[in-house]
Amino acid sequence: MEKDQEFVDFIVRAIVGNPDDVRVERTIDERGVLLTLHVNPEDMGYVIGKRGETAQAIRRLLSIVGRKYNANVAFKIYEPEGSRREDRAPRQESNDAPNYDDVDTSAVEDINL
């Protein structure tokens, strides 16, 4: 296992609930290295994180590891068919202004600016 592959494997196993299901595939082509992560479907949320922040952090760290070895390293999370992402309906944007009528502002009413 190469250093970049070991790095992703180590980090992901530390954050998922099913570490034995973690598998990192490494392929090389003319554009560089591609690491494809396979995890238990139950662990996808842990790996992706809120708004994709965990996956983005792994990508950032992986690019630093790649620079150390003069390699362009890309990171992809494999999503099997039937994953939750496909089942989700697109989010509806709301143009309604939030209702602040029930907010208690008594703690800041005495402030003079």
A tleap script that builds the chain and sets N, CA, C and O, in Angstrom:
source leaprc.protein.ff14SB
mol = sequence {
  NMET GLU LYS ASP GLN GLU PHE VAL ASP PHE
  ILE VAL ARG ALA ILE VAL GLY ASN PRO ASP
  ASP VAL ARG VAL GLU ARG THR ILE ASP GLU
  ARG GLY VAL LEU LEU THR LEU HIE VAL ASN
  PRO GLU ASP MET GLY TYR VAL ILE GLY LYS
  ARG GLY GLU THR ALA GLN ALA ILE ARG ARG
  LEU LEU SER ILE VAL GLY ARG LYS TYR ASN
  ALA ASN VAL ALA PHE LYS ILE TYR GLU PRO
  GLU GLY SER ARG ARG GLU ASP ARG ALA PRO
  ARG GLN GLU SER ASN ASP ALA PRO ASN TYR
  ASP ASP VAL ASP THR SER ALA VAL GLU ASP
  ILE ASN CLEU
}
set mol.1.N position { 0.853 -1.172 0.000 }
set mol.1.CA position { 0.000 0.000 0.000 }
set mol.1.C position { 0.903 1.240 0.000 }
set mol.1.O position { 1.854 1.325 0.777 }
set mol.2.N position { 0.596 2.192 -0.874 }
set mol.2.CA position { 1.376 3.430 -0.978 }
set mol.2.C position { 1.034 4.374 0.172 }
set mol.2.O position { 0.013 4.212 0.841 }
set mol.3.N position { 1.908 5.368 0.392 }
set mol.3.CA position { 1.733 6.297 1.521 }
set mol.3.C position { 0.398 7.036 1.459 }
set mol.3.O position { -0.289 7.147 2.474 }
set mol.4.N position { 0.021 7.544 0.284 }
set mol.4.CA position { -1.243 8.279 0.175 }
set mol.4.C position { -2.437 7.370 0.464 }
set mol.4.O position { -3.406 7.788 1.097 }
set mol.5.N position { -2.358 6.153 0.005 }
set mol.5.CA position { -3.420 5.175 0.235 }
set mol.5.C position { -3.497 4.802 1.717 }
set mol.5.O position { -4.588 4.696 2.277 }
set mol.6.N position { -2.347 4.606 2.343 }
set mol.6.CA position { -2.303 4.307 3.782 }
set mol.6.C position { -2.887 5.457 4.594 }
set mol.6.O position { -3.604 5.242 5.572 }
set mol.7.N position { -2.570 6.681 4.176 }
set mol.7.CA position { -3.042 7.872 4.878 }
set mol.7.C position { -4.572 7.920 4.904 }
set mol.7.O position { -5.172 8.094 5.965 }
set mol.8.N position { -5.198 7.766 3.738 }
set mol.8.CA position { -6.667 7.799 3.660 }
set mol.8.C position { -7.258 6.646 4.460 }
set mol.8.O position { -8.229 6.831 5.194 }
set mol.9.N position { -6.685 5.470 4.324 }
set mol.9.CA position { -7.164 4.296 5.043 }
set mol.9.C position { -7.141 4.539 6.553 }
set mol.9.O position { -8.111 4.237 7.249 }
set mol.10.N position { -6.044 5.079 7.051 }
set mol.10.CA position { -5.891 5.340 8.486 }
set mol.10.C position { -6.930 6.342 8.984 }
set mol.10.O position { -7.590 6.103 9.996 }
set mol.11.N position { -7.077 7.457 8.280 }
set mol.11.CA position { -8.010 8.509 8.713 }
set mol.11.C position { -9.451 8.011 8.688 }
set mol.11.O position { -10.195 8.208 9.649 }
set mol.12.N position { -9.841 7.375 7.604 }
set mol.12.CA position { -11.234 6.948 7.460 }
set mol.12.C position { -11.582 5.862 8.474 }
set mol.12.O position { -12.671 5.886 9.049 }
set mol.13.N position { -10.685 4.919 8.701 }
set mol.13.CA position { -10.957 3.875 9.697 }
set mol.13.C position { -11.166 4.474 11.088 }
set mol.13.O position { -11.900 3.914 11.903 }
set mol.14.N position { -10.527 5.603 11.357 }
set mol.14.CA position { -10.654 6.245 12.667 }
set mol.14.C position { -12.002 6.932 12.859 }
set mol.14.O position { -12.420 7.150 13.997 }
set mol.15.N position { -12.698 7.280 11.765 }
set mol.15.CA position { -13.938 8.051 11.919 }
set mol.15.C position { -15.211 7.265 11.615 }
set mol.15.O position { -16.306 7.748 11.904 }
set mol.16.N position { -15.098 6.076 11.044 }
set mol.16.CA position { -16.306 5.321 10.689 }
set mol.16.C position { -16.670 4.305 11.763 }
set mol.16.O position { -15.854 3.972 12.622 }
set mol.17.N position { -17.892 3.825 11.701 }
set mol.17.CA position { -18.367 2.828 12.654 }
set mol.17.C position { -18.049 1.400 12.244 }
set mol.17.O position { -18.079 0.491 13.073 }
set mol.18.N position { -17.741 1.198 10.960 }
set mol.18.CA position { -17.433 -0.140 10.436 }
set mol.18.C position { -16.061 -0.119 9.758 }
set mol.18.O position { -15.980 -0.199 8.532 }
set mol.19.N position { -14.989 -0.014 10.536 }
set mol.19.CA position { -13.656 0.131 9.939 }
set mol.19.C position { -13.222 -1.062 9.092 }
set mol.19.O position { -12.396 -0.905 8.193 }
set mol.20.N position { -13.755 -2.240 9.358 }
set mol.20.CA position { -13.369 -3.413 8.569 }
set mol.20.C position { -13.909 -3.357 7.140 }
set mol.20.O position { -13.439 -4.093 6.273 }
set mol.21.N position { -14.888 -2.492 6.891 }
set mol.21.CA position { -15.471 -2.363 5.553 }
set mol.21.C position { -14.774 -1.302 4.703 }
set mol.21.O position { -15.159 -1.091 3.553 }
set mol.22.N position { -13.765 -0.637 5.242 }
set mol.22.CA position { -13.060 0.420 4.511 }
set mol.22.C position { -12.098 -0.215 3.506 }
set mol.22.O position { -11.329 -1.118 3.837 }
set mol.23.N position { -12.164 0.285 2.267 }
set mol.23.CA position { -11.243 -0.165 1.224 }
set mol.23.C position { -10.870 1.041 0.373 }
set mol.23.O position { -11.743 1.806 -0.037 }
set mol.24.N position { -9.585 1.217 0.106 }
set mol.24.CA position { -9.112 2.328 -0.711 }
set mol.24.C position { -8.429 1.750 -1.946 }
set mol.24.O position { -7.417 1.057 -1.840 }
set mol.25.N position { -8.993 2.041 -3.119 }
set mol.25.CA position { -8.402 1.600 -4.384 }
set mol.25.C position { -7.531 2.722 -4.928 }
set mol.25.O position { -7.899 3.894 -4.847 }
set mol.26.N position { -6.385 2.367 -5.476 }
set mol.26.CA position { -5.451 3.361 -6.022 }
set mol.26.C position { -5.218 3.051 -7.492 }
set mol.26.O position { -4.796 1.949 -7.841 }
set mol.27.N position { -5.496 4.034 -8.359 }
set mol.27.CA position { -5.229 3.885 -9.786 }
set mol.27.C position { -4.397 5.067 -10.253 }
set mol.27.O position { -4.510 6.171 -9.721 }
set mol.28.N position { -3.565 4.822 -11.246 }
set mol.28.CA position { -2.686 5.861 -11.785 }
set mol.28.C position { -2.959 5.988 -13.276 }
set mol.28.O position { -3.070 4.990 -13.988 }
set mol.29.N position { -3.067 7.243 -13.744 }
set mol.29.CA position { -3.181 7.496 -15.174 }
set mol.29.C position { -2.355 8.732 -15.509 }
set mol.29.O position { -1.575 9.202 -14.681 }
set mol.30.N position { -2.523 9.259 -16.722 }
set mol.30.CA position { -1.713 10.407 -17.155 }
set mol.30.C position { -1.987 11.674 -16.340 }
set mol.30.O position { -1.154 12.580 -16.323 }
set mol.31.N position { -3.119 11.753 -15.678 }
set mol.31.CA position { -3.450 12.933 -14.870 }
set mol.31.C position { -2.937 12.839 -13.448 }
set mol.31.O position { -2.887 13.850 -12.747 }
set mol.32.N position { -2.558 11.661 -13.006 }
set mol.32.CA position { -2.059 11.499 -11.641 }
set mol.32.C position { -2.653 10.281 -10.967 }
set mol.32.O position { -2.959 9.278 -11.612 }
set mol.33.N position { -2.808 10.386 -9.667 }
set mol.33.CA position { -3.286 9.279 -8.838 }
set mol.33.C position { -4.748 9.528 -8.465 }
set mol.33.O position { -5.127 10.649 -8.127 }
set mol.34.N position { -5.551 8.487 -8.529 }
set mol.34.CA position { -6.938 8.563 -8.074 }
set mol.34.C position { -7.123 7.545 -6.962 }
set mol.34.O position { -6.889 6.351 -7.150 }
set mol.35.N position { -7.548 8.032 -5.797 }
set mol.35.CA position { -7.883 7.154 -4.682 }
set mol.35.C position { -9.400 7.100 -4.582 }
set mol.35.O position { -10.056 8.128 -4.416 }
set mol.36.N position { -9.951 5.901 -4.682 }
set mol.36.CA position { -11.395 5.713 -4.585 }
set mol.36.C position { -11.690 5.004 -3.274 }
set mol.36.O position { -11.195 3.906 -3.020 }
set mol.37.N position { -12.497 5.642 -2.454 }
set mol.37.CA position { -12.822 5.126 -1.129 }
set mol.37.C position { -14.139 4.363 -1.164 }
set mol.37.O position { -15.146 4.859 -1.671 }
set mol.38.N position { -14.118 3.162 -0.621 }
set mol.38.CA position { -15.322 2.342 -0.463 }
set mol.38.C position { -15.551 2.166 1.035 }
set mol.38.O position { -14.657 1.728 1.759 }
set mol.39.N position { -16.757 2.510 1.495 }
set mol.39.CA position { -17.104 2.331 2.906 }
set mol.39.C position { -18.480 1.689 3.001 }
set mol.39.O position { -19.223 1.627 2.021 }
set mol.40.N position { -18.802 1.220 4.185 }
set mol.40.CA position { -20.131 0.698 4.458 }
set mol.40.C position { -21.137 1.832 4.226 }
set mol.40.O position { -20.891 2.952 4.672 }
set mol.41.N position { -22.258 1.579 3.543 }
set mol.41.CA position { -23.240 2.639 3.299 }
set mol.41.C position { -23.683 3.377 4.567 }
set mol.41.O position { -24.014 4.561 4.507 }
set mol.42.N position { -23.690 2.693 5.701 }
set mol.42.CA position { -24.070 3.345 6.959 }
set mol.42.C position { -23.066 4.421 7.369 }
set mol.42.O position { -23.408 5.320 8.138 }
set mol.43.N position { -21.839 4.343 6.870 }
set mol.43.CA position { -20.778 5.272 7.262 }
set mol.43.C position { -20.595 6.439 6.301 }
set mol.43.O position { -19.726 7.283 6.521 }
set mol.44.N position { -21.395 6.504 5.244 }
set mol.44.CA position { -21.226 7.572 4.258 }
set mol.44.C position { -21.340 8.956 4.888 }
set mol.44.O position { -20.582 9.860 4.537 }
set mol.45.N position { -22.266 9.124 5.803 }
set mol.45.CA position { -22.437 10.422 6.457 }
set mol.45.C position { -21.210 10.846 7.236 }
set mol.45.O position { -20.864 12.027 7.252 }
set mol.46.N position { -20.545 9.895 7.887 }
set mol.46.CA position { -19.333 10.218 8.636 }
set mol.46.C position { -18.216 10.667 7.705 }
set mol.46.O position { -17.472 11.594 8.022 }
set mol.47.N position { -18.100 10.012 6.561 }
set mol.47.CA position { -17.021 10.307 5.627 }
set mol.47.C position { -17.281 11.611 4.878 }
set mol.47.O position { -16.356 12.392 4.654 }
set mol.48.N position { -18.515 11.846 4.495 }
set mol.48.CA position { -18.839 13.063 3.751 }
set mol.48.C position { -18.927 14.254 4.697 }
set mol.48.O position { -18.400 15.324 4.393 }
set mol.49.N position { -19.581 14.084 5.828 }
set mol.49.CA position { -19.691 15.161 6.804 }
set mol.49.C position { -20.761 16.168 6.438 }
set mol.49.O position { -21.350 16.118 5.359 }
set mol.50.N position { -20.994 17.074 7.354 }
set mol.50.CA position { -22.006 18.108 7.149 }
set mol.50.C position { -21.550 19.030 6.022 }
set mol.50.O position { -20.455 19.589 6.066 }
set mol.51.N position { -22.399 19.178 5.023 }
set mol.51.CA position { -22.110 19.992 3.837 }
set mol.51.C position { -20.814 19.564 3.142 }
set mol.51.O position { -20.175 20.373 2.469 }
set mol.52.N position { -20.427 18.299 3.304 }
set mol.52.CA position { -19.234 17.792 2.633 }
set mol.52.C position { -17.922 18.221 3.249 }
set mol.52.O position { -16.863 18.060 2.642 }
set mol.53.N position { -17.985 18.774 4.467 }
set mol.53.CA position { -16.775 19.328 5.076 }
set mol.53.C position { -15.723 18.274 5.402 }
set mol.53.O position { -14.531 18.539 5.246 }
set mol.54.N position { -16.130 17.089 5.848 }
set mol.54.CA position { -15.150 16.050 6.176 }
set mol.54.C position { -14.449 15.569 4.911 }
set mol.54.O position { -13.225 15.436 4.894 }
set mol.55.N position { -15.207 15.310 3.861 }
set mol.55.CA position { -14.608 14.878 2.595 }
set mol.55.C position { -13.662 15.946 2.061 }
set mol.55.O position { -12.588 15.625 1.553 }
set mol.56.N position { -14.051 17.204 2.171 }
set mol.56.CA position { -13.207 18.304 1.694 }
set mol.56.C position { -11.918 18.384 2.508 }
set mol.56.O position { -10.853 18.646 1.950 }
set mol.57.N position { -12.002 18.164 3.806 }
set mol.57.CA position { -10.807 18.183 4.655 }
set mol.57.C position { -9.866 17.040 4.280 }
set mol.57.O position { -8.651 17.230 4.229 }
set mol.58.N position { -10.414 15.865 4.019 }
set mol.58.CA position { -9.582 14.735 3.590 }
set mol.58.C position { -8.897 15.075 2.272 }
set mol.58.O position { -7.713 14.784 2.101 }
set mol.59.N position { -9.621 15.686 1.340 }
set mol.59.CA position { -9.032 16.082 0.049 }
set mol.59.C position { -7.885 17.072 0.247 }
set mol.59.O position { -6.833 16.945 -0.379 }
set mol.60.N position { -8.092 18.054 1.118 }
set mol.60.CA position { -7.037 19.048 1.371 }
set mol.60.C position { -5.779 18.395 1.930 }
set mol.60.O position { -4.669 18.645 1.458 }
set mol.61.N position { -5.971 17.557 2.942 }
set mol.61.CA position { -4.822 16.880 3.541 }
set mol.61.C position { -4.142 15.963 2.531 }
set mol.61.O position { -2.915 15.862 2.504 }
set mol.62.N position { -4.923 15.309 1.718 }
set mol.62.CA position { -4.369 14.408 0.717 }
set mol.62.C position { -3.562 15.169 -0.338 }
set mol.62.O position { -2.559 14.659 -0.837 }
set mol.63.N position { -3.988 16.364 -0.671 }
set mol.63.CA position { -3.217 17.159 -1.636 }
set mol.63.C position { -1.858 17.546 -1.051 }
set mol.63.O position { -0.870 17.636 -1.780 }
set mol.64.N position { -1.809 17.774 0.256 }
set mol.64.CA position { -0.536 18.077 0.915 }
set mol.64.C position { 0.382 16.854 0.865 }
set mol.64.O position { 1.571 16.975 0.570 }
set mol.65.N position { -0.173 15.687 1.153 }
set mol.65.CA position { 0.609 14.446 1.068 }
set mol.65.C position { 1.103 14.251 -0.363 }
set mol.65.O position { 2.256 13.874 -0.572 }
set mol.66.N position { 0.251 14.501 -1.339 }
set mol.66.CA position { 0.637 14.357 -2.742 }
set mol.66.C position { 1.762 15.293 -3.130 }
set mol.66.O position { 2.680 14.894 -3.847 }
set mol.67.N position { 1.707 16.542 -2.664 }
set mol.67.CA position { 2.773 17.503 -2.965 }
set mol.67.C position { 4.115 17.034 -2.435 }
set mol.67.O position { 5.149 17.245 -3.067 }
set mol.68.N position { 4.095 16.397 -1.275 }
set mol.68.CA position { 5.341 15.897 -0.690 }
set mol.68.C position { 6.019 14.908 -1.638 }
set mol.68.O position { 7.247 14.850 -1.705 }
set mol.69.N position { 5.222 14.133 -2.365 }
set mol.69.CA position { 5.757 13.127 -3.275 }
set mol.69.C position { 5.638 13.551 -4.745 }
set mol.69.O position { 5.742 12.715 -5.643 }
set mol.70.N position { 5.419 14.854 -4.989 }
set mol.70.CA position { 5.299 15.400 -6.348 }
set mol.70.C position { 4.252 14.658 -7.177 }
set mol.70.O position { 4.492 14.315 -8.335 }
set mol.71.N position { 3.105 14.419 -6.580 }
set mol.71.CA position { 2.031 13.700 -7.273 }
set mol.71.C position { 0.728 14.478 -7.175 }
set mol.71.O position { 0.440 15.108 -6.157 }
set mol.72.N position { -0.045 14.426 -8.233 }
set mol.72.CA position { -1.382 15.002 -8.233 }
set mol.72.C position { -2.336 13.902 -7.771 }
set mol.72.O position { -2.559 12.930 -8.493 }
set mol.73.N position { -2.898 14.052 -6.576 }
set mol.73.CA position { -3.735 13.000 -5.995 }
set mol.73.C position { -5.184 13.475 -5.916 }
set mol.73.O position { -5.478 14.501 -5.302 }
set mol.74.N position { -6.076 12.728 -6.539 }
set mol.74.CA position { -7.512 13.021 -6.482 }
set mol.74.C position { -8.176 11.994 -5.568 }
set mol.74.O position { -7.708 10.864 -5.432 }
set mol.75.N position { -9.273 12.412 -4.949 }
set mol.75.CA position { -9.975 11.572 -3.982 }
set mol.75.C position { -11.439 11.486 -4.371 }
set mol.75.O position { -12.094 12.504 -4.593 }
set mol.76.N position { -11.945 10.271 -4.451 }
set mol.76.CA position { -13.345 10.050 -4.827 }
set mol.76.C position { -13.967 9.086 -3.824 }
set mol.76.O position { -13.345 8.103 -3.422 }
set mol.77.N position { -15.193 9.376 -3.428 }
set mol.77.CA position { -15.932 8.484 -2.541 }
set mol.77.C position { -16.930 7.720 -3.399 }
set mol.77.O position { -17.805 8.311 -4.032 }
set mol.78.N position { -16.788 6.416 -3.412 }
set mol.78.CA position { -17.673 5.568 -4.206 }
set mol.78.C position { -19.052 5.529 -3.567 }
set mol.78.O position { -19.192 5.254 -2.375 }
set mol.79.N position { -20.075 5.811 -4.381 }
set mol.79.CA position { -21.458 5.729 -3.909 }
set mol.79.C position { -22.159 4.615 -4.668 }
set mol.79.O position { -22.391 4.734 -5.871 }
set mol.80.N position { -22.498 3.536 -3.978 }
set mol.80.CA position { -23.162 2.423 -4.663 }
set mol.80.C position { -24.552 2.815 -5.146 }
set mol.80.O position { -25.168 3.748 -4.633 }
set mol.81.N position { -25.026 2.082 -6.141 }
set mol.81.CA position { -26.393 2.320 -6.615 }
set mol.81.C position { -27.361 2.118 -5.468 }
set mol.81.O position { -27.181 1.227 -4.637 }
set mol.82.N position { -28.384 2.948 -5.429 }
set mol.82.CA position { -29.370 2.833 -4.360 }
set mol.82.C position { -28.962 3.553 -3.093 }
set mol.82.O position { -29.602 3.395 -2.053 }
set mol.83.N position { -27.891 4.352 -3.171 }
set mol.83.CA position { -27.490 5.087 -1.973 }
set mol.83.C position { -28.520 6.163 -1.676 }
set mol.83.O position { -29.320 6.519 -2.542 }
set mol.84.N position { -28.503 6.679 -0.460 }
set mol.84.CA position { -29.506 7.660 -0.024 }
set mol.84.C position { -29.500 8.903 -0.886 }
set mol.84.O position { -30.553 9.507 -1.091 }
set mol.85.N position { -28.359 9.300 -1.392 }
set mol.85.CA position { -28.263 10.526 -2.174 }
set mol.85.C position { -29.225 10.499 -3.367 }
set mol.85.O position { -29.856 11.508 -3.679 }
set mol.86.N position { -29.334 9.346 -4.030 }
set mol.86.CA position { -30.233 9.239 -5.176 }
set mol.86.C position { -31.693 9.329 -4.758 }
set mol.86.O position { -32.530 9.790 -5.535 }
set mol.87.N position { -32.013 8.894 -3.539 }
set mol.87.CA position { -33.393 8.873 -3.069 }
set mol.87.C position { -33.893 10.240 -2.617 }
set mol.87.O position { -35.099 10.481 -2.559 }
set mol.88.N position { -32.958 11.131 -2.297 }
set mol.88.CA position { -33.358 12.425 -1.761 }
set mol.88.C position { -33.973 13.312 -2.830 }
set mol.88.O position { -33.493 13.369 -3.962 }
set mol.89.N position { -35.024 13.992 -2.461 }
set mol.89.CA position { -35.614 14.972 -3.363 }
set mol.89.C position { -34.779 16.245 -3.291 }
set mol.89.O position { -34.206 16.546 -2.244 }
set mol.90.N position { -34.703 16.995 -4.385 }
set mol.90.CA position { -33.944 18.240 -4.338 }
set mol.90.C position { -34.541 19.204 -3.321 }
set mol.90.O position { -35.754 19.241 -3.117 }
set mol.91.N position { -33.673 19.976 -2.692 }
set mol.91.CA position { -34.138 20.933 -1.687 }
set mol.91.C position { -34.896 22.068 -2.347 }
set mol.91.O position { -34.522 22.558 -3.412 }
set mol.92.N position { -35.953 22.466 -1.699 }
set mol.92.CA position { -36.744 23.589 -2.173 }
set mol.92.C position { -36.250 24.855 -1.484 }
set mol.92.O position { -36.155 24.907 -0.257 }
set mol.93.N position { -35.941 25.862 -2.270 }
set mol.93.CA position { -35.540 27.141 -1.697 }
set mol.93.C position { -36.797 27.896 -1.276 }
set mol.93.O position { -37.800 27.901 -1.990 }
set mol.94.N position { -36.732 28.518 -0.134 }
set mol.94.CA position { -37.878 29.256 0.371 }
set mol.94.C position { -37.596 30.750 0.289 }
set mol.94.O position { -36.522 31.209 0.676 }
set mol.95.N position { -38.553 31.493 -0.211 }
set mol.95.CA position { -38.430 32.947 -0.271 }
set mol.95.C position { -39.099 33.614 0.922 }
set mol.95.O position { -39.127 34.841 1.016 }
set mol.96.N position { -39.639 32.807 1.836 }
set mol.96.CA position { -40.311 33.346 3.007 }
set mol.96.C position { -39.286 33.909 3.984 }
set mol.96.O position { -38.265 33.277 4.259 }
set mol.97.N position { -39.558 35.079 4.497 }
set mol.97.CA position { -38.685 35.670 5.513 }
set mol.97.C position { -38.898 34.933 6.827 }
set mol.97.O position { -40.018 34.524 7.134 }
set mol.98.N position { -37.827 34.758 7.610 }
set mol.98.CA position { -37.998 34.076 8.895 }
set mol.98.C position { -38.903 34.872 9.824 }
set mol.98.O position { -38.934 36.102 9.773 }
set mol.99.N position { -39.632 34.170 10.665 }
set mol.99.CA position { -40.537 34.801 11.609 }
set mol.99.C position { -39.832 34.916 12.961 }
set mol.99.O position { -39.540 33.906 13.602 }
set mol.100.N position { -39.562 36.147 13.388 }
set mol.100.CA position { -38.863 36.379 14.650 }
set mol.100.C position { -39.810 36.840 15.758 }
set mol.100.O position { -39.345 37.342 16.781 }
set mol.101.N position { -41.113 36.685 15.585 }
set mol.101.CA position { -42.079 37.153 16.570 }
set mol.101.C position { -41.925 36.472 17.923 }
set mol.101.O position { -42.223 37.082 18.950 }
set mol.102.N position { -41.470 35.228 17.951 }
set mol.102.CA position { -41.363 34.478 19.202 }
set mol.102.C position { -39.989 34.584 19.857 }
set mol.102.O position { -39.742 33.919 20.863 }
set mol.103.N position { -39.091 35.400 19.312 }
set mol.103.CA position { -37.743 35.511 19.865 }
set mol.103.C position { -37.763 36.447 21.072 }
set mol.103.O position { -38.284 37.559 20.996 }
set mol.104.N position { -37.194 35.987 22.179 }
set mol.104.CA position { -37.119 36.789 23.405 }
set mol.104.C position { -35.924 37.738 23.306 }
set mol.104.O position { -34.776 37.292 23.310 }
set mol.105.N position { -36.188 39.046 23.216 }
set mol.105.CA position { -35.118 40.039 23.106 }
set mol.105.C position { -34.939 40.839 24.393 }
set mol.105.O position { -34.249 41.858 24.389 }
set mol.106.N position { -35.539 40.402 25.481 }
set mol.106.CA position { -35.487 41.162 26.733 }
set mol.106.C position { -34.061 41.326 27.261 }
set mol.106.O position { -33.772 42.313 27.937 }
set mol.107.N position { -33.184 40.400 26.974 }
set mol.107.CA position { -31.812 40.472 27.485 }
set mol.107.C position { -31.002 41.573 26.816 }
set mol.107.O position { -29.993 42.002 27.376 }
set mol.108.N position { -31.399 42.042 25.657 }
set mol.108.CA position { -30.615 43.050 24.941 }
set mol.108.C position { -31.351 44.377 24.765 }
set mol.108.O position { -30.858 45.263 24.067 }
set mol.109.N position { -32.507 44.528 25.378 }
set mol.109.CA position { -33.278 45.753 25.202 }
set mol.109.C position { -32.613 46.972 25.826 }
set mol.109.O position { -32.860 48.093 25.381 }
set mol.110.N position { -31.772 46.785 26.848 }
set mol.110.CA position { -31.138 47.910 27.539 }
set mol.110.C position { -29.836 48.363 26.891 }
set mol.110.O position { -29.226 49.319 27.369 }
set mol.111.N position { -29.405 47.731 25.853 }
set mol.111.CA position { -28.109 48.058 25.244 }
set mol.111.C position { -28.237 49.341 24.441 }
set mol.111.O position { -29.135 49.481 23.611 }
set mol.112.N position { -27.327 50.278 24.697 }
set mol.112.CA position { -27.262 51.526 23.938 }
set mol.112.C position { -26.041 51.474 23.036 }
set mol.112.O position { -24.917 51.307 23.509 }
set mol.113.N position { -26.260 51.613 21.772 }
set mol.113.CA position { -25.138 51.586 20.826 }
set mol.113.C position { -24.849 52.951 20.299 }
set mol.113.O position { -23.937 53.120 19.490 }
savepdb mol mol.pdb
quit
